[in-house]
Amino acid sequence: MKWTANLMLATLLFAGYASAAVTGSLQTHARAAQPIKVDHMKGIIAHKAKEKPGAWTSTQPDSTDYNPETSIDGWPFTIEKFFAMLYCFMLASTPLLLAILADRRLTRAHMLESVTLIAWLGSVIYLFTNVLKFQAAHWDGFRPLTLVEAVYLLSQIITTVGYGDITPAFPRGQVWVGFNVILALCLYGSIVCEVIGMVQDRLARVLAGQAEAGRSRGQPLKDWYAELSVDLKPLVKSALSFTGVATVGVLFWHYYPGEGKSWLQAVYMSVITLSTVGFGAFTAVTEGGKVFGAFWMLCGVASLGALISVFIETMLHVKFAERRRQADVAGEFADIMRQAGAGEVGDVQTSGKADETMDKAQFLKFGLMLTTKIDPAAFRKIESRFEALVGDDKVRMVRRTKLVEVEGPSL
């Protein structure tokens, strides 16, 4: 609980810090609502010609070419900036989600990783909006980013979409951003994968519990017919999820005022973006489109990743089912019986020998080999180790003290 409380405090401090930093930076920016100019590249080239090569920032005044945002009377910030701050808070709360989902106490490495992620996010937002100068297809000249533009670029970095419509203007800034791309992928990749793994483990335990509750003692250990069929429901659900996210994108890019993509352009942009190819032929033009794109890219790339993962798993099941239909199932069962120590199937069915029966140890071995596909070599290794520990003892048992001594961890 203490660990979670510390993370909550760090997240809240980051949210306040980022908001204050961005608000302070915007007070120094002249808000000029100008449309994007067709010859913006000429302005960039002419402006860049005056700069010293390799400079960290521009020596010229910052560009005042800003796109308009939607203001509401009585609000201290625009609608786009509100959702941009919400996006930052969502990213900063990822470690908190990890702490909530964790079944066990998290380690110091988790704490260090979480604090590093929050510190990195805060520093990136500050540098993007106050220090580094960027060039873009959306404005003339060089200037720091607004919060909306910063989260739009940040989402491109995290999802690896990389349109290329907003880039650092100077070499040292480009190198700095390049290293931060790697750091972002490492930090968020590690935490997000762990969160997803925890969610999947919880779901698997729930499903396993339901299956175990539905299984009675009179049922066989293995359903031989279940592995011959393939459940397509997960694939259908993943496909519908991705289609839904892509459809939302198509509708937005076509209908949102100022974006105005044609139907085919909107479809092309959605598919290329969510596949992380990101050619950049079509990108967000308005500030509303940028903040929508930040959320949309995260959701869409995640849904496509899930679809690809489920598709691969489904195809593996299909191929496995086809192999099982062609396999000698009866021969495999006879082999498991023999290796479990019950003799040949024919002996069990026709003879009156003692090997018709199985003791508990043999049945446990048989059940594991039947249901988990455990390698028989693993059993042979364990049995060989048992024989070595028993030695010449006629009782055929190993003392617990000996197991602690030879098999236990060194304390």
N, C-alpha and C positions, 0 to 999 in steps of 0.2 A: 504494500500500500504506500509506503514511504517513497519507493522508487517511482510509482505512478504519479504521486503528488508532485514530485520534483519535475517529472516530465511535463505535467500540466502547467506548472509554473513557468518552465522554460518556453513552452509553446505560447503561453499568453504574453510573456515578455517579448518574444519574437514578433508576435502580431502587433503589439504596441510600437516596438522599435521600427518595424518595416513601415507601418503607417505614418509614424512621425518623420522618418527619413524621406519617404516619398512626398509627403505634404510639404516638407521643407524645401525639397528640390523643385517642386512645382511652383513655389513662390518666386523662384529665380528665373523661371521659364516664362517667356512672353507667350501667352496663349493666342495664337493667330489661327483662326479657322479658315484655312485656305485649301482649295481642291488640289489634288495631285496633278502635277504638270507633266505633259507628255515628254518634254525635253529635260527631265530631271537628271539624266546621265550627263548632259552637258554642264549642268551646274555643279555636279559632283567633281567632274574632271577639272573644271576651271578652278574650283575651290581647292582641290587637292594639289594643284600645281603650285600654290603659294606656300604649302606646308613643307617643313623640313623632313626629309626621308627618315623613317624610323622613330618619329616623335611619338611620345606617349599619348598626348592629347593635342587638339588643335590650338594654334596660337591666334586663330581668328575668332571673332564672336560666334557663339553658338547659333545655329539656324533657328529661326522663329517660325518655321513652316510646320504647323501642327494640324492634325485632323480634328474636326470638332467632335465633342462628346455630348451625351444627352444629360442636361441638367434638370433638376427638379427643384422648385421653389421650396425653401426651407431645409433642403439637404445640404450638408457641408461638403458633399462630394457627388460626383456624377454617378449615374447608374453603372456605367462601364467600370469605373474605379471601384465601386462597391463589390462587384463580382470578381474583380481582379484581387481585391483584398481577401475575399472568400477563398479564392484559389490558393493564395499564399498560406492561409490558415489551414487549408486542407492538406497541403504538402507538409507543413510543419507538424501536423497532428499524426502523421504516419507512425512515428515512434510510439505515440500514446496508444494507438491501435494495437501495436505489437505488445505493449505492456498489458493491455486489457485481455487480449486473446491468449497470452502465454499461460500454460497450465502449471509451469514450474517457475521458480524464481529466476529472473533473468540475470545474466552474468555481468561482470564489469565490462567485458567487451561489448555487450549490448548497450550499456550506458554510454560508453565512450563513442560508439558508433552513432547513437542517437543524438548526443550533444554535438558531435562533429557535423552531422547532417543539418541540424537547426542553425548552427553557427555558419556553415557554408551557405545555406539558403539566405540568411540575413545579409551576409557580406555580398553575395551575388546581386541581390535586389538593390542594395545600396550602391554598389559600383555601377550597375547597369543604369541607374537613375540619377547618378550624381557625378561620376568620375569618367567612365569610358565614353568615347564618342563613337557613334554608329552612323552608317550610311544605309540608305534604303531606297526602294522603289516608291516609297510612300511620301517622301519629302526631299527637298533640295538641301544640299550642304551636309554638315555634320553636327550632331548634338547627342546628349544623353537621351535615354528612352523615358517615356512615361511609364507609370506602373502597368497600364494596359499593354503597352508594347513589350514591357519586360516579361510579363507572364506569358505572352504570346510566343516570344523567343524561347523562354524557359521550357515551355511545353514542347516546342520543336526539338530542343536538346534532349529532354528526358525520353521522348518517344522515338528519337532518331529520325523524325520526318525530314527536318532540314530543308525547308523551301529555298533558303538562300536569299529571301527578299529583305532581310535585315541582317547586316553583318558588321563586325568591328571595322572601323575606318582606317586604323593605323597598325603597323606590324606588331608592336609590343602588345597592344590590346588584343590583337588576333591570337598571339601565342598564349596570352593569359586565358582567353576564352577557350582555346583549344585544350589546355590542361584541365580547365574546369569541366569541360564536357566529359573527359575521362573520369574525373572525380565524381561527377553527378551520376554517371552510369554505374559506377562501383557502389556508391552509397545507396542509391535508391534500388539498384538491382538486388543488393544483398537484403535490404529490409523488406522490400516488396515480395521477393521470393519466399522469405521466411514467413511473412504474414499469409501469403497464399498457401504455403505448406501447412500452416496451423489450421486454416479454414478447411482445407481438404482433409486433414487428419480428423478434425471434429466431425465433419460430414461422414467420413468413412466409419468412425466409431458408432455414429448414430445408425447408419445403415446396417452395420454389422450387428449391432444390438437388436435391431428389428428382425434381421434374418435369423439370429440365434433364438429370439423369442418365438419366432414362427416355426422353428424346427423342434420336432418332438423326438423322444428317445427311440421311437419305433422307425424313424426314417433312416435310410442308408447314409453313410458318410459322404458319398459322392453321387451327384446326379449326372449320369453318363450322357443324358440327352441335352443338358443345359449348355454344354460346351460345343454342341453342334449348331446352336442358334446364335444370332448376333442381335443385340439390342440397339436399335437405331434411334431411340428416343434422345439420348444425349447429343447426338449429331444434329438432329432436327432442332432441338432447343438452342444449341449454339448457333446454328445457321439462322434461325429466326432472330436471335439476339443481335447478331452482326447485321442482318438485313434491316432490322429496326433502327440501329444507330446510323447506318449508311443512309437510310431513307430520310431520317431527320436532317442529316447533313445536306442531302440533295434539295429538300424543301427549303431549308434555310438559305442556302447559297442562291437559290432561284428567286425566292420571294422577298428576302430581306431588303429593305430600301437601301440603295447604294451599292449593293453587291451585283445584282442584275445578271448573274450567269444564265446562259441558256440551259435547257434541260440536259442536253448532252454534255455541256461544259460542267454542270453541277455533278453529273454522274461521274464524269472523268476525274474531276477534282476529288470527289469522295473516295473513289477506289484507289487512286494514286496516293492520297494522303493516308488513308487507313492501312494501306499496305506498307507504309513507311518508305516508299520509293521517293516521294516528294520531289518531282521534277521541278516544281515552281512555276509552271506555265500559267497556272491560275492560283491565286492566293487571296487571303482576306484583304479587303480594301478599306472597309470602315472600321472604326474602333469597336463597334458592337460585334462585327464579324471576327475581330481578333480575340476578344475575350470569350466569345462563343467557341471559336476554334481551339482555344487553350483547353477547355473542358472536353470538347468533342474529340480532340485528338487522343486524350488520355483514355476516354471510354472506348472509342472506336478501335484503337490499337490493341487494348486489352481484350476486347471482344473478338477481334480477328485472331489474336494469339490463342484464345481459348478454342476457337473454331478449328484452327490448324491442328492444335494438340488433340482435340477430340476426333478429328478426321483421321489423323495418323493412327490413333489408338483403335478406331473402328476398323480401319483397313487391316491392321494387324490381327484383330479378332476374326475378320472375314477369312483371311489367309489361314489362320490357325484352325478355324472350323472346317475349311476345305481339306486341310491336312488330316484332321481327325476323322473325317468321313472316309479317307483313303487308308487310314492306319489299321493295323491289326490290333484292335482294342482287346480282344480276348487274349491274345498273346502277351500284351503289356500287363494285363491283370495277373496272368499266370506267373510272369516274371516277378511282379511285386510280391505275390504269395511266396514264391521260392526264396527271394532275398530276405523276406521277413522271418523266415525260419519255419514255414508251415509245410514245406515239401511241395511237390508238384500238384497241380490242380487235379490231375487224374488220380493221384494217390489219395487225395482228400475225398474224392467222390466215390472211389471203388474199394479202397483197401480198409483194413481194420487196424492199421498201424497207429502207433502213438502220435505220429505227426499229423493226425487229423485234427488235433486240438492246438490251441494257442494259449500261452499264458499271458498275463497282463502286459509284460514287457514287450513280448512279440507283437501283441495287438497294437500297442502304442507305436511301435516301429512301422507296422503295417499301415496304420491310420495316417501317420505323417507322410509316408511314401505315396499313399494314395491321394491325399488331399492337398499336399503342398509341393509335390514334385521335387522333394529333397533328393539330393544326389546320394545314391547308395554308398559312394566312396566316403561320405561324411560319417555314415554309420560304421563303416569298416575302420575308420580312423579312431572313432570313439571306442569301439570294441577292442581294438589293438591296445589303446591306452589302458583300458580296464584290465586286460590280461597282464600288462606290464606292472600295474600297481598290485594286482592280486598275487602274482608270482606263484609260488608253490603252496599257497594257503589252500587247504582242502575245503575250508568253509566257503570259499569263493565270494568273499565280501571284502570291502575296503573300509578301513576305519576313517571316521570323520576327521580325526586329528591329522591323519596322514594327508587327506584331501586339502585341509587348510594349509598344511606345510608345503605341499608340492604344487597345488593348483591355485592357491589363494594369492592375492596381490601382496607385493612386498610393502610393508608399512614402515 
